[in-house]
Amino acid sequence: MDRRKFLTYVGGVGALAAMNANQKADALEQAMNDELEKRITKPAICTTYGRESGPRVPLKPGQVYHMGHDPRLPRMSDKPTLLEFFEKRFGPSSHLLQSARLAKINGLPEKTILACLLHDISVGSYIKTDHGYYGAQLVEPYVDEEVSWAIRYHQSLRFIPDEAVGYPYPEAYIRYFGEDYKPEPYIFKDAEYARNHKWYMTSRQICINDVYSFDPNVVVSLDDFKDIIARNWRDPEQGLGYDNSPCAHMWRTMIFPNNFL
């Protein structure tokens, strides 16, 4: 992506300078995602860079605030599955599919492939800020602990190079953010913890297969991963959002993203 286009995307030099390192990296990844695949889904839940969505317009006589199904979006079933969320709420998903494709080509275990497939689902469907942590919360009840752990800590590890396993510091971070910026302290703290964990390489593989997955000429189908999802993902009997899990409300927010309350 051209630097000028990126600056326009985030609102100019001043807006970029006001971001911390983690926000800059998230903004870059989202900008690359948006350029890779443009798809209308829903408003972001979390507005970033200090911009508000604007004041609420007073109701006119006879008007009511929106609640329930939004007719602008595909209607979800009574018992939504992960595949249905991919089809009707997650977007854009080309980057996720390309990441999982690379992991599969590289012969990685199915758990790692699934982690690559899900590592950024929060970015395009729920919330951009601290997307690794939110993404891990979204999937924790339905996957092996190793998968959710890897998704959580990829957010920190992406800033920390490890040449020994094939992960140099991303050149894009230097090009867009400068050579002298550093992430927030919690990023370094979490990365240090992850480096000494038994599942370090699972999370690191997300990073490795992440940075090479923005090719506009590569088309990947979700069908290629349905078997892996079936073996490694547990859809609740009640449907995602209705199973009383600690994250059920997050899935419901994606089902009804534009409710007034």
MARLOTOR-625843 format. One line per 4 residues: number of its first residue (from 0); their letters; for each residue x, y, z of N, C-alpha, C, O. Coordinates in pm, whole numbers, padded with zeros to 5 digits, m for minus. Example, Ala and Ser with C-alpha at 12.3 -4.5 7.8 and 13.67 -1.06 7.14 Angstrom:
<sites>
0	AS	01319/m00569/00780/01230/m00450/00780/01320/m00330/00780/01424/m00332/00846 | 01285/m00225/00708/01367/m00106/00714/01290/00003/00787/01341/00114/00804 $
</sites>
This chain:
<sites>
0	MDRR	00084/m00119/00000/00000/00000/00000/00087/00124/00000/00185/00131/00074 | 00052/00222/m00082/00125/00348/m00091/00113/00425/00041/00005/00429/00101 | 00224/00485/00085/00223/00558/00214/00120/00670/00214/00053/00692/00314 | 00108/00740/00102/00011/00850/00096/m00131/00798/00112/m00214/00862/00177 $
4	KFLT	m00158/00684/00054/m00291/00624/00067/m00316/00584/00212/m00426/00601/00264 | m00212/00530/00276/m00227/00491/00416/m00253/00612/00505/m00337/00607/00595 | m00180/00721/00480/m00201/00843/00559/m00342/00897/00541/m00405/00943/00637 | m00391/00890/00419/m00529/00932/00394/m00626/00842/00468/m00726/00889/00524 $
8	YVGG	m00596/00714/00469/m00683/00614/00535/m00699/00644/00683/m00810/00634/00736 | m00591/00682/00750/m00597/00704/00895/m00632/00847/00931/m00651/00877/01049 | m00641/00937/00832/m00681/01073/00862/m00569/01175/00862/m00586/01285/00913 | m00454/01139/00804/m00346/01234/00790/m00229/01209/00884/m00234/01122/00971 $
12	VGAL	m00123/01290/00865/00000/01275/00944/m00027/01297/01092/00026/01226/01177 | m00112/01396/01123/m00141/01425/01263/m00210/01310/01332/m00177/01277/01446 | m00305/01248/01262/m00377/01135/01321/m00283/01017/01345/m00292/00949/01446 | m00191/00994/01248/m00096/00885/01264/m00002/00910/01381/00028/00819/01458 $
16	AAMN	00043/01036/01395/00135/01070/01503/00069/01054/01640/00138/01028/01739 | m00062/01071/01646/m00133/01061/01773/m00155/00917/01819/m00192/00894/01934 | m00133/00821/01729/m00154/00680/01764/m00034/00625/01839/00079/00669/01819 | m00060/00528/01925/00052/00455/01981/00093/00345/01883/00028/00326/01780 $
20	ANQK	00199/00275/01915/00254/00178/01821/00156/00067/01786/00147/00025/01671 | 00083/00021/01886/m00011/m00089/01862/m00124/m00044/01771/m00166/m00120/01683 | m00174/00078/01791/m00280/00131/01705/m00231/00148/01561/m00306/00124/01467 | m00106/00189/01545/m00052/00203/01411/m00046/00070/01338/m00083/00060/01220 $
24	ADAL	00000/m00033/01408/00008/m00164/01346/m00130/m00217/01310/m00149/m00275/01204 | m00226/m00197/01400/m00363/m00241/01372/m00420/m00166/01253/m00488/m00224/01169 | m00392/m00035/01246/m00443/00046/01135/m00384/00001/01003/m00454/m00003/00901 | m00256/m00032/01003/m00192/m00079/00880/m00254/m00209/00833/m00286/m00224/00715 $
28	EQAM	m00272/m00304/00926/m00328/m00433/00887/m00471/m00417/00835/m00510/m00482/00738 | m00548/m00329/00902/m00685/m00308/00856/m00688/m00240/00720/m00771/m00274/00636 | m00597/m00144/00697/m00592/m00077/00568/m00557/m00174/00457/m00613/m00168/00348 | m00463/m00264/00485/m00425/m00364/00385/m00540/m00462/00361/m00562/m00505/00248 $
32	NDEL	m00611/m00496/00467/m00728/m00582/00452/m00833/m00517/00364/m00888/m00581/00274 | m00860/m00389/00391/m00963/m00319/00316/m00926/m00304/00169/m01012/m00309/00081 | m00796/m00287/00143/m00753/m00275/00005/m00760/m00410/m00066/m00790/m00417/m00185 | m00731/m00516/00009/m00733/m00650/m00049/m00872/m00690/m00091/m00892/m00746/m00199 $
36	EKRI	m00968/m00663/m00007/m01104/m00708/m00037/m01205/m00611/00021/m01217/m00600/00143 | m01276/m00542/m00063/m01376/m00446/m00018/m01511/m00516/m00012/m01557/m00575/m00109 | m01573/m00509/00106/m01700/m00576/00125/m01780/m00505/00233/m01728/m00479/00341 | m01904/m00472/00205/m01987/m00404/00302/m02034/m00504/00405/m02095/m00605/00370 $
40	TKPA	m02006/m00477/00532/m02053/m00567/00637/m02133/m00489/00741/m02256/m00494/00741 | m02065/m00417/00826/m02133/m00347/00933/m02040/m00241/00989/m01919/m00246/00964 | m02093/m00144/01064/m02006/m00046/01128/m01917/m00111/01231/m01954/m00211/01292 | m01797/m00055/01250/m01709/m00105/01356/m01771/m00072/01491/m01829/00035/01509 $
44	ICTT	m01758/m00164/01585/m01812/m00141/01718/m01730/m00036/01791/m01783/00048/01864 | m01602/m00042/01770/m01513/00052/01838/m01459/00153/01739/m01386/00116/01647 | m01492/00281/01755/m01433/00383/01670/m01294/00412/01723/m01272/00413/01844 | m01200/00436/01633/m01061/00456/01673/m01011/00593/01632/m01078/00669/01563 $
48	YGRE	m00890/00622/01678/m00822/00746/01645/m00896/00869/01698/m00879/00979/01647 | m00979/00850/01802/m01045/00964/01865/m01165/01016/01790/m01221/01118/01830 | m01206/00949/01684/m01320/00999/01606/m01448/00936/01659/m01454/00815/01682 | m01549/01018/01677/m01679/00970/01719/m01767/00952/01597/m01741/01009/01491 $
52	SGPR	m01871/00872/01612/m01960/00845/01499/m02058/00958/01475/m02131/00957/01376 | m02061/01058/01565/m02150/01171/01546/m02264/01170/01645/m02294/01066/01703 | m02327/01284/01666/m02437/01291/01764/m02559/01215/01716/m02582/01202/01596 | m02637/01166/01810/m02760/01097/01775/m02863/01198/01729/m02885/01302/01792 $
56	VPLK	m02925/01167/01620/m03027/01256/01565/m03158/01232/01639/m03200/01118/01653 | m03223/01338/01688/m03350/01320/01760/m03454/01250/01673/m03458/01269/01551 | m03536/01171/01737/m03642/01102/01664/m03745/01201/01611/m03781/01298/01678 | m03792/01174/01490/m03903/01249/01435/m04032/01181/01479/m04029/01065/01519 $
60	PGQV	m04143/01250/01473/m04271/01189/01512/m04296/01059/01434/m04288/01057/01312 | m04326/00954/01506/m04354/00826/01442/m04232/00738/01421/m04247/00622/01384 | m04111/00791/01444/m03990/00713/01427/m03958/00634/01553/m03997/00673/01664 | m03885/00523/01537/m03835/00446/01649/m03690/00411/01621/m03648/00406/01505 $
64	YHMG	m03613/00386/01725/m03476/00344/01707/m03472/00197/01665/m03560/00119/01700 | m03369/00163/01589/m03359/00026/01537/m03326/m00074/01646/m03238/m00050/01730 | m03396/m00185/01645/m03365/m00300/01730/m03395/m00426/01649/m03485/m00426/01566 | m03319/m00533/01674/m03344/m00659/01606/m03269/m00673/01476/m03166/m00609/01455 $
68	HDPR	m03320/m00757/01387/m03254/m00786/01260/m03240/m00660/01175/m03335/m00583/01161 | m03123/m00641/01119/m03097/m00530/01028/m03118/m00578/00885/m03045/m00666/00839 | m03214/m00524/00814/m03244/m00573/00679/m03131/m00551/00579/m03133/m00608/00470 | m03032/m00469/00615/m02919/m00447/00524/m02820/m00563/00529/m02731/m00572/00443 $
72	LPRM	m02834/m00651/00628/m02741/m00762/00647/m02812/m00895/00623/m02933/m00904/00643 | m02738/m00998/00581/m02799/m01130/00569/m02851/m01177/00704/m02785/m01161/00806 | m02969/m01235/00704/m03029/m01281/00829/m02958/m01407/00878/m02935/m01501/00801 | m02925/m01408/01006/m02863/m01526/01066/m02971/m01626/01105/m03086/m01588/01131 $
76	SDKP	m02935/m01753/01109/m03030/m01856/01148/m03052/m01854/01299/m02987/m01778/01370 | m03143/m01935/01347/m03172/m01941/01490/m03058/m02005/01568/m03043/m01980/01688 | m02977/m02087/01501/m02864/m02152/01566/m02738/m02133/01480/m02694/m02226/01412 | m02681/m02013/01483/m02569/m01981/01394/m02445/m02067/01422/m02417/m02101/01537 $
80	TLLE	m02373/m02099/01318/m02248/m02174/01326/m02132/m02085/01284/m02152/m01975/01233 | m02011/m02134/01307/m01893/m02058/01265/m01894/m02036/01115/m01865/m01925/01068 | m01928/m02139/01039/m01932/m02124/00893/m02031/m02017/00852/m02006/m01942/00757 | m02143/m02009/00922/m02243/m01907/00889/m02190/m01767/00918/m02217/m01673/00844 $
84	FFEK	m02115/m01754/01027/m02056/m01623/01056/m01954/m01584/00949/m01947/m01467/00911 | m01876/m01680/00902/m01784/m01651/00792/m01859/m01600/00670/m01816/m01506/00604 | m01971/m01662/00642/m02046/m01629/00521/m02124/m01499/00534/m02143/m01428/00435 | m02171/m01466/00655/m02265/m01356/00670/m02216/m01239/00754/m02275/m01131/00750 $
88	RFGP	m02108/m01258/00832/m02063/m01150/00919/m01914/m01120/00909/m01874/m01004/00919 | m01830/m01222/00890/m01686/m01196/00886/m01649/m01138/00751/m01678/m01198/00647 | m01588/m01024/00752/m01544/m00969/00626/m01459/m00845/00648/m01484/m00769/00741 | m01359/m00826/00563/m01315/m00919/00459/m01240/m01039/00519/m01182/m01029/00627 $
92	SSHL	m01243/m01151/00448/m01182/m01273/00501/m01070/m01329/00414/m01014/m01434/00446 | m01036/m01261/00305/m00930/m01312/00217/m00798/m01329/00291/m00726/m01427/00270 | m00766/m01233/00377/m00640/m01241/00451/m00638/m01364/00541/m00537/m01434/00548 | m00748/m01391/00610/m00755/m01509/00697/m00740/m01637/00617/m00666/m01727/00657 $
96	LQSA	m00809/m01645/00505/m00803/m01765/00422/m00663/m01786/00365/m00614/m01899/00359 | m00598/m01677/00324/m00462/m01689/00272/m00364/m01732/00382/m00273/m01810/00356 | m00384/m01681/00503/m00297/m01722/00614/m00310/m01871/00641/m00210/m01941/00658 | m00435/m01918/00646/m00457/m02061/00670/m00403/m02144/00554/m00351/m02254/00576 $
100	RLAK	m00415/m02094/00433/m00363/m02165/00315/m00212/m02184/00326/m00161/m02293/00299 | m00141/m02079/00364/00005/m02089/00378/00042/m02189/00488/00133/m02270/00471 | m00030/m02183/00599/m00003/m02277/00708/m00025/m02420/00662/00050/m02510/00701 | m00126/m02441/00579/m00154/m02575/00528/m00046/m02619/00431/m00001/m02734/00437 $
104	INGL	m00003/m02530/00342/00104/m02561/00247/00233/m02594/00320/00310/m02680/00278 | 00256/m02524/00431/00379/m02546/00509/00372/m02670/00597/00464/m02698/00673 | 00262/m02744/00587/00252/m02870/00658/00233/m02858/00808/00271/m02948/00882 | 00174/m02749/00854/00156/m02728/00997/00037/m02808/01050/m00051/m02845/00972 $
108	PEKT	00034/m02835/01180/m00077/m02910/01239/m00210/m02838/01221/m00215/m02717/01200 | m00317/m02917/01228/m00450/m02859/01206/m00484/m02750/01307/m00550/m02652/01272 | m00440/m02765/01430/m00467/m02661/01530/m00404/m02528/01488/m00465/m02423/01505 | m00285/m02534/01433/m00218/m02413/01389/m00287/m02353/01267/m00301/m02231/01257 $
112	ILAC	m00330/m02437/01176/m00403/m02390/01059/m00531/m02319/01101/m00565/m02212/01049 | m00603/m02379/01197/m00725/m02316/01247/m00694/m02183/01315/m00767/m02086/01298 | m00586/m02178/01392/m00547/m02053/01457/m00518/m01944/01354/m00555/m01828/01374 | m00452/m01981/01245/m00427/m01884/01137/m00558/m01839/01072/m00573/m01722/01036 $
116	LLHD	m00650/m01932/01057/m00778/m01900/00995/m00860/m01804/01080/m00938/m01725/01027 | m00841/m01810/01213/m00924/m01731/01304/m00851/m01613/01368/m00911/m01540/01445 | m00723/m01594/01338/m00644/m01503/01419/m00691/m01358/01416/m00670/m01285/01512 | m00755/m01316/01309/m00799/m01175/01297/m00950/m01162/01288/m00999/m01061/01237 $
120	ISVG	m01027/m01261/01335/m01172/m01250/01317/m01230/m01130/01390/m01333/m01077/01349 | m01167/m01086/01497/m01219/m00970/01569/m01207/m00843/01485/m01292/m00755/01493 | m01102/m00834/01404/m01077/m00712/01326/m01192/m00683/01230/m01239/m00570/01221 | m01237/m00786/01158/m01337/m00762/01056/m01479/m00786/01101/m01572/m00774/01021 $
124	SYIK	m01497/m00820/01229/m01632/m00858/01269/m01677/m00803/01403/m01796/m00793/01429 | m01582/m00767/01488/m01622/m00725/01622/m01555/m00596/01667/m01622/m00494/01684 | m01425/m00600/01685/m01354/m00481/01733/m01208/m00489/01689/m01149/m00597/01689 | m01150/m00376/01653/m01013/m00373/01602/m00911/m00363/01714/m00805/m00425/01707 $
128	TDHG	m00941/m00286/01817/m00846/m00263/01925/m00817/m00391/02002/m00910/m00464/02038 | m00688/m00418/02028/m00649/m00540/02101/m00715/m00663/02042/m00770/m00746/02114 | m00709/m00673/01911/m00785/m00777/01841/m00740/m00918/01875/m00820/m01012/01869 | m00614/m00935/01912/m00569/m01069/01950/m00637/m01117/02076/m00674/m01234/02087 $
132	YYGA	m00653/m01027/02171/m00715/m01062/02298/m00865/m01086/02281/m00920/m01183/02334 | m00930/m00998/02206/m01073/m01017/02181/m01099/m01141/02096/m01194/m01216/02121 | m01014/m01163/01997/m01031/m01281/01914/m01019/m01409/01994/m01094/m01505/01972 | m00924/m01411/02088/m00907/m01529/02173/m01031/m01551/02259/m01075/m01665/02276 $
136	QLVE	m01087/m01443/02313/m01208/m01457/02394/m01324/m01512/02312/m01402/m01592/02361 | m01334/m01469/02188/m01443/m01514/02103/m01441/m01665/02082/m01546/m01728/02077 | m01323/m01722/02069/m01314/m01863/02030/m01286/m01958/02146/m01298/m02079/02129 | m01251/m01907/02264/m01205/m01993/02374/m01299/m02109/02408/m01250/m02220/02430 $
140	PYVD	m01429/m02090/02413/m01514/m02203/02453/m01525/m02312/02347/m01577/m02420/02376 | m01477/m02287/02227/m01509/m02375/02114/m01387/m02441/02050/m01401/m02518/01955 | m01268/m02411/02101/m01147/m02467/02043/m01057/m02521/02154/m01080/m02497/02272 | m00956/m02594/02114/m00853/m02637/02207/m00783/m02514/02264/m00765/m02415/02193 $
144	EEVS	m00743/m02521/02389/m00681/m02406/02455/m00560/m02353/02380/m00534/m02233/02381 | m00488/m02441/02314/m00369/m02400/02239/m00405/m02301/02129/m00328/m02208/02101 | m00519/m02319/02066/m00561/m02232/01956/m00591/m02091/02007/m00542/m01993/01951 | m00672/m02081/02111/m00706/m01948/02164/m00583/m01880/02224/m00569/m01758/02212 $
148	WAIR	m00495/m01957/02287/m00372/m01899/02342/m00288/m01839/02230/m00236/m01728/02243 | m00274/m01912/02122/m00192/m01864/02010/m00249/m01737/01950/m00174/m01645/01916 | m00380/m01730/01938/m00443/m01610/01883/m00421/m01491/01975/m00393/m01380/01928 | m00432/m01513/02105/m00414/m01403/02200/m00273/m01344/02189/m00257/m01222/02185 $
152	YHQS	m00171/m01428/02184/m00035/m01378/02195/00029/m01343/02061/00140/m01289/02059 | m00037/m01373/01950/00021/m01329/01823/00025/m01178/01815/00110/m01121/01746 | m00067/m01112/01884/m00070/m00966/01879/00058/m00905/01935/00106/m00804/01883 | 00112/m00965/02039/00237/m00915/02096/00358/m00965/02018/00451/m00889/01993 $
156	LRFI	00357/m01092/01980/00474/m01150/01915/00501/m01090/01778/00615/m01095/01731 | 00401/m01034/01713/00424/m00978/01580/00523/m00862/01584/00584/m00829/01482 | 00540/m00799/01702/00634/m00687/01715/00775/m00733/01748/00869/m00654/01742 | 00791/m00861/01782/00920/m00911/01831/00980/m01007/01728/00927/m01116/01709 $
160	PDEA	01089/m00968/01663/01148/m01058/01562/01211/m01180/01626/01256/m01178/01740 | 01212/m01287/01548/01282/m01410/01588/01339/m01471/01461/01277/m01557/01398 | 01457/m01426/01425/01520/m01468/01300/01543/m01619/01296/01543/m01679/01189 | 01564/m01679/01414/01595/m01821/01418/01481/m01907/01365/01504/m02019/01318 $
164	VGYP	01359/m01858/01371/01245/m01935/01322/01184/m01873/01197/01076/m01912/01154 | 01254/m01775/01139/01207/m01718/01013/01113/m01602/01025/01031/m01580/00936 | 01121/m01527/01135/01034/m01410/01150/01117/m01286/01179/01143/m01254/01295 | 01160/m01214/01073/01227/m01086/01095/01124/m00979/01131/01004/m00998/01112 $
168	YPEA	01172/m00869/01182/01081/m00758/01210/01019/m00712/01079/01092/m00688/00983 | 00886/m00700/01071/00821/m00665/00943/00870/m00534/00886/00868/m00431/00953 | 00915/m00536/00762/00962/m00415/00696/00852/m00311/00687/00879/m00191/00692 | 00728/m00355/00674/00618/m00261/00663/00606/m00174/00788/00567/m00057/00778 $
172	YIRY	00638/m00229/00905/00628/m00151/01028/00730/m00037/01027/00702/00073/01074 | 00848/m00064/00974/00950/00041/00965/00909/00145/00861/00922/00265/00884 | 00860/00098/00748/00824/00187/00638/00711/00283/00676/00713/00400/00640 | 00615/00232/00749/00498/00314/00779/00505/00385/00913/00448/00493/00927 $
176	FGED	00574/00328/01010/00572/00385/01144/00704/00446/01187/00709/00515/01289 | 00812/00422/01112/00941/00475/01149/01024/00373/01225/00973/00271/01271 | 01152/00402/01239/01245/00308/01301/01253/00322/01453/01311/00236/01519 | 01197/00429/01507/01222/00457/01648/01101/00434/01739/01110/00461/01859 $
180	YKPE	00992/00386/01687/00875/00370/01774/00877/00234/01842/00933/00137/01791 | 00814/00229/01958/00806/00106/02033/00662/00083/02079/00590/00179/02107 | 00620/m00043/02086/00485/m00072/02136/00473/m00037/02284/00572/m00005/02351 | 00351/m00045/02334/00326/m00020/02475/00392/m00130/02560/00415/m00240/02510 $
184	PYIF	00423/m00100/02686/00493/m00198/02771/00421/m00332/02784/00487/m00435/02795 | 00288/m00333/02783/00219/m00461/02800/00246/m00555/02684/00240/m00677/02699 | 00275/m00499/02567/00308/m00582/02452/00439/m00656/02476/00448/m00776/02451 | 00540/m00586/02525/00668/m00650/02554/00654/m00753/02667/00715/m00860/02663 $
188	KDAE	00575/m00718/02767/00555/m00810/02879/00490/m00940/02832/00534/m01049/02868 | 00385/m00928/02751/00315/m01048/02704/00402/m01128/02607/00398/m01251/02607 | 00478/m01058/02525/00565/m01128/02431/00674/m01206/02504/00707/m01318/02464 | 00729/m01148/02610/00831/m01218/02688/00771/m01344/02752/00835/m01449/02754 $
192	YARN	00650/m01333/02803/00584/m01450/02859/00563/m01556/02752/00588/m01675/02775 | 00517/m01513/02635/00487/m01608/02527/00614/m01678/02478/00609/m01796/02442 | 00726/m01608/02476/00852/m01667/02426/00894/m01788/02508/00964/m01876/02458 | 00851/m01794/02632/00893/m01903/02720/00782/m02005/02744/00790/m02086/02836 $
196	HKWY	00679/m02000/02662/00564/m02088/02680/00574/m02208/02586/00635/m02200/02479 | 00513/m02317/02626/00519/m02439/02545/00449/m02424/02409/00479/m02498/02316 | 00357/m02329/02397/00286/m02309/02271/00340/m02189/02193/00273/m02136/02105 | 00461/m02147/02227/00519/m02031/02159/00516/m02045/02008/00474/m01951/01940 $
200	MTSR	00559/m02157/01955/00569/m02171/01810/00433/m02173/01741/00423/m02134/01625 | 00330/m02216/01810/00197/m02211/01751/00157/m02066/01726/00107/m02033/01618 | 00180/m01982/01825/00148/m01840/01809/00242/m01773/01711/00200/m01689/01631 | 00368/m01810/01716/00465/m01750/01623/00431/m01787/01480/00452/m01706/01389 $
204	QICI	00381/m01906/01458/00344/m01945/01322/00231/m01858/01267/00223/m01837/01146 | 00144/m01809/01354/00042/m01714/01308/00111/m01592/01248/00074/m01544/01141 | 00213/m01541/01318/00286/m01424/01270/00356/m01454/01138/00352/m01374/01045 | 00421/m01569/01130/00496/m01606/01010/00404/m01616/00889/00439/m01569/00780 $
208	NDVY	00288/m01677/00908/00195/m01695/00796/00102/m01576/00777/00019/m01576/00687 | 00118/m01476/00862/00036/m01355/00856/00091/m01255/00754/00016/m01203/00671 | 00221/m01229/00762/00279/m01119/00687/00285/m01144/00537/00304/m01050/00460 | 00268/m01268/00493/00274/m01299/00350/00135/m01328/00292/00124/m01390/00186 $
212	SFDP	00032/m01283/00360/m00104/m01322/00321/m00189/m01205/00276/m00305/m01192/00315 | m00131/m01119/00193/m00205/m01005/00139/m00188/m00999/m00013/m00170/m00891/m00069 | m00195/m01114/m00078/m00175/m01122/m00223/m00309/m01111/m00295/m00392/m01201/m00283 | m00332/m01002/m00369/m00460/m00985/m00438/m00484/m01086/m00549/m00596/m01100/m00599 $
216	NVVV	m00379/m01158/m00588/m00393/m01256/m00697/m00422/m01397/m00647/m00443/m01489/m00727 | m00425/m01414/m00517/m00452/m01546/m00460/m00597/m01552/m00413/m00640/m01470/m00332 | m00670/m01649/m00463/m00810/m01668/m00425/m00822/m01801/m00351/m00782/m01906/m00402 | m00875/m01796/m00231/m00888/m01916/m00147/m01034/m01931/m00106/m01101/m01832/m00077 $
220	SLDD	m01082/m02053/m00103/m01220/m02080/m00065/m01227/m02133/00077/m01140/m02210/00120 | m01329/m02093/00149/m01352/m02147/00282/m01375/m02297/00279/m01351/m02367/00377 | m01423/m02348/00165/m01447/m02492/00151/m01320/m02574/00177/m01328/m02689/00220 | m01204/m02513/00150/m01078/m02584/00169/m01050/m02617/00315/m00963/m02698/00346 $
224	FKDI	m01124/m02553/00406/m01094/m02569/00549/m01212/m02624/00629/m01207/m02630/00751 | m01317/m02663/00560/m01435/m02710/00633/m01406/m02837/00712/m01458/m02855/00822 | m01324/m02926/00656/m01290/m03048/00729/m01210/m03017/00855/m01234/m03077/00960 | m01117/m02923/00845/m01036/m02885/00961/m01124/m02820/01066/m01107/m02846/01185 $
228	IARN	m01217/m02736/01024/m01309/m02673/01118/m01394/m02779/01187/m01413/m02774/01308 | m01444/m02874/01110/m01530/m02979/01166/m01457/m03060/01273/m01519/m03103/01371 | m01327/m03081/01256/m01251/m03163/01351/m01200/m03083/01471/m01169/m03142/01574 | m01191/m02952/01457/m01123/m02874/01561/m01206/m02760/01618/m01157/m02685/01702 $
232	WRDP	m01329/m02745/01575/m01417/m02639/01625/m01546/m02703/01675/m01601/m02792/01610 | m01595/m02657/01791/m01715/m02714/01850/m01827/m02610/01851/m01833/m02526/01941 | m01915/m02615/01752/m02031/m02526/01754/m02124/m02571/01866/m02153/m02690/01878 | m02172/m02478/01949/m02264/m02517/02056/m02400/m02559/02000/m02443/m02508/01896 $
236	EQGL	m02465/m02650/02068/m02595/m02699/02022/m02696/m02587/02009/m02781/m02589/01920 | m02688/m02488/02098/m02784/m02378/02097/m02755/m02275/01988/m02839/m02190/01959 | m02638/m02282/01929/m02595/m02183/01831/m02507/m02078/01895/m02528/m02043/02011 | m02409/m02027/01821/m02319/m01924/01872/m02400/m01799/01909/m02475/m01746/01828 $
240	GYDN	m02381/m01755/02032/m02455/m01640/02081/m02567/m01675/02176/m02621/m01588/02243 | m02602/m01804/02182/m02718/m01843/02262/m02685/m01957/02359/m02776/m02021/02412 | m02557/m01981/02384/m02518/m02095/02466/m02475/m02057/02607/m02423/m02141/02680 | m02495/m01931/02646/m02460/m01885/02781/m02312/m01897/02813/m02275/m01903/02930 $
244	SPCA	m02229/m01900/02712/m02085/m01898/02736/m02043/m01757/02777/m02120/m01663/02758 | m01921/m01740/02832/m01876/m01606/02871/m01866/m01508/02754/m01862/m01387/02775 | m01862/m01561/02631/m01851/m01472/02515/m01976/m01472/02428/m01973/m01418/02318 | m02085/m01530/02475/m02206/m01539/02393/m02254/m01401/02351/m02301/m01383/02239 $
248	HMWR	m02242/m01303/02441/m02289/m01168/02408/m02210/m01107/02292/m02262/m01025/02217 | m02083/m01148/02277/m02001/m01096/02169/m02052/m01147/02035/m02055/m01072/01937 | m02090/m01273/02030/m02146/m01329/01907/m02282/m01267/01877/m02315/m01242/01761 | m02362/m01242/01983/m02492/m01178/01960/m02475/m01037/01906/m02556/m00990/01825 $
252	TMIF	m02369/m00969/01950/m02344/m00836/01898/m02318/m00839/01749/m02356/m00747/01676 | m02252/m00945/01703/m02229/m00959/01559/m02357/m00997/01484/m02375/m00962/01367 | m02446/m01068/01552/m02573/m01104/01489/m02660/m00979/01472/m02723/m00960/01368 | m02662/m00895/01577/m02744/m00773/01576/m02653/m00651/01597/m02663/m00586/01700 $
256	PNNF	m02567/m00620/01502/m02462/m00520/01527/m02511/m00375/01534/m02440/m00289/01585 | m02629/m00348/01484/m02674/m00209/01477/m02789/m00179/01572/m02859/m00079/01554 | m02810/m00263/01672/m02913/m00234/01772/m02882/m00104/01845/m02766/m00072/01871 | m02986/m00030/01878/m02967/00096/01949/m02908/00071/02088/m02825/00149/02134 $
260	L	m02952/m00036/02153/m02901/m00071/02286/m02856/m00217/02286/m02810/m00268/02388 $
</sites>
